[in-house]
């Protein structure tokens, strides 16, 4: 049955995601709102998922088996994720609201949250990074510049690619 298969797919997604909002389920699955709401209601009725409000994330669901999980401190980290990465894809609507019409090449997951993007014009072959946009407080943005630049330059490295700007300011190359 389609419904049982769809539920299994959604369960696998939330297992990997741990907590997900309706918008994240929709962005990732591309299911219609109506179908998705029906599936989530059925999953709740079967006690597979539990509604939960997470501070800073909003209303969503968690697997019933994960209800006892407690938040832990996130270690400082910077990861560059492709727009098609499962985590970035499940945040598509939010990321479009935040980074608008810019030509995003990649997103930056900083300390467990999407807090930046790599901007440029994709081409077949070498291409430059026009800017690294970072949504951190000014002092932290400056203090962590090298760490963030290292994460980006891991894929966009000289001599084939140059990073032209960081937070809107020209970078010495």
Secondary structure, 3 states (H helix, E strand, C coil): CHHHHHHHHHHHHHHHHCEECHHHHHHHHCCCHHHHHHHHHHHHHCCCEEEEEECCCEEEEEEHHHCCCCCCCCCCCEEEEECCCHHHHCCHHHHHHHHCCCCEEEEEEECCEEEEEEECCCCCCCCCECEEEECCCHHHHHHCHHHHHHHHHCCCCCCCCCECEECCEECCC
